[in-house]
Amino acid sequence: MREGYEPPPDWRFFSSGLPGRLVGCRAAVRLRIHLAVPSPDDFAMPAPPGAFVWMELATRDADAALAFYTGLLGWTAASADLGGITYHTLQNGDDAMGGLFGMTEEWGDMASHWMPYIAVDDLDAALGRVRALGGTVHFGPLDAPHIGRFALMEDPTGAKVSLVECA
């Protein structure tokens, strides 16, 4: 990936308002699909900067991965068709703790992978520090309605992670 990379259209699921309460992000809340305004009672506690707040699996076989992880760990999933992609919000009890979706041909030959999201209090400042410390910003920041802003970065050793400034 390269600096300024634009993500595939599959990233549009962030605006879907899937059900579940994200662990950590204060504005990623119990939403119904296409619900625009959450109730104040639905807000989760703010995530402290540096906390892992979401995990996401981009996979070549979403059905097989969903069956595997729900069978292995007892997770449940709330699924929604987002116009060409089905996004599965993974839940551990009442808490949504991650997501899973099938990769399309736009992902090229990239292998299936988990992507962690780490909370930051100021995404623009954090991305400046990424660059100053020798890391690379592959894309972003991108707005995720009801969630915040996120970007994909790579550290100087080649490890990739997403940073998210919660709304």
N, C-alpha and C positions, 0 to 999 in steps of 0.2 A: 504494500500500500504506500501511498505517497502523501506528502503534505497537500492539503486542499482536496483530498479525495471526497467525492460525493457518494453517500451510501446508496445502495439499491433502493428501489421504491418500497420494498418490504418494510422499511423502517417506519412507515406511516402508521403502524399499529399503536404507536404512542398516543395518538389522538383519539383512540377508540373509546376510552372510558370503560374499560373492562371491570367487572365486579371484583371486589377484594380490597383489603387494606394492605398497602405496601408497608413492610416493616421498615420504619425509619423515616421515610419522606413524609413531611407534615401535610403536604397537599395532595399526595397520591392516596386517594381515599376510596371508601366503599362507593363505587359508582355503578350505575346501571349503564348499559350500552347507550351511548349518545346522550346521556344526562349531562347537561351543561354546568349546573351549579350544585356543588356538594353541600350537604348539611354541615354546620360547624361541629356537630357531634361525631361526624365521621373522620375528622382529622386525626392522623396518627401523631405521635410525639415527634418533635424535630430530631433529625439524625445529627449526632455530633460529627463535625468534620473528621474525616478519616475512617468513618464506619462503612462497612460493606452493607449496602441497602437493597440490592437486587441482584439476582443471577438469571441469566437468560441462555437458553440452549438454541442455537441455530443448527439445524440438523438436516441431513439428506433424506431421512425417513421419519417424519413427525409421528406417524401412527405407531411405529415400532418403539420409538423413544418414549412416547407417552405411556404405552403399555409397560415398558420396562421400569420406568421410574415410579409410576403409580403402584405397580406390583411390588417393587423392591422396598419402597419407603412408605407406602400407605398414603401418599399424597393424593389429593383430588384435583380436578381441573375444571375450570369454567372456560368454555370455548366460544369463540365468536368468529364469524366469517367477516373478514375485512376487505372484501372485494378482491378476490384472487388469492388470498392467503388466510389460513385459519390460525388464529393466535390462541394458544392455550395458556391461561393464567394458572400457574401451579400454586396450590394452597396446602399448607400444613395446618390442619385445623381450620380456624377462621382467618388465619393470616396468609395473604398472598405473599409469597416469598420469591417468586421467579416466574419466568415465562418460557414458552417453547413454541417454535414455529419451524415450518419447512422452508429450506433454502430453495430459491428458484434458480434458473439458469443464469440469471444476472450475477450470481455469486461466483461464477466461474468454477474453477476446480478446488476452491477452498474446502477444507475438511470440516466436518461437523465439529462444533466447539462450544464450550461454555464461556460466557462473557460476564465477568463481575462488574458491578457498578459501585463506585466509592463516592460518598457524599463529600462535597466541598462547600464552603460558605460563599466563595466568590470564584465562579468558574473562569472568568477572564483572567483574574490574577493567577489562578492555579495554572492555566495554560501558559501564561508568561513564565512561570517558574519551571514548567516542564521544558520549555525551549531553552531557558537559561541554564538548566542543569544537564543539557545534552540529549533530552528526549525529543520525540517527534509527535506532532498533532496530526493524525491522519484525516479526521474530518470533524466538523463542528466548530463552534457550538451550534446545536440544533435545538429548536424549541419543541418541547413535549407538553402539550396542553394538560393542565391539571397536575403535572408532575414537576416540571422545571425545564432546565436546559442541560444538555449533555454533550460530551465530545469523546471521541476515541483517541487514546494516546498510546505511545510506546516508550518504554523506558530505554536507557542506553544499552541494556543487555538484550533487548529484543522482546521483552514481555509486554503484552498489550492488556489494557484495562480501560474501562470507560469511567469518566468522572461525571458526576451529576450534581448540579446546584438545584436543590429541591425548591419548589415554588412555595 
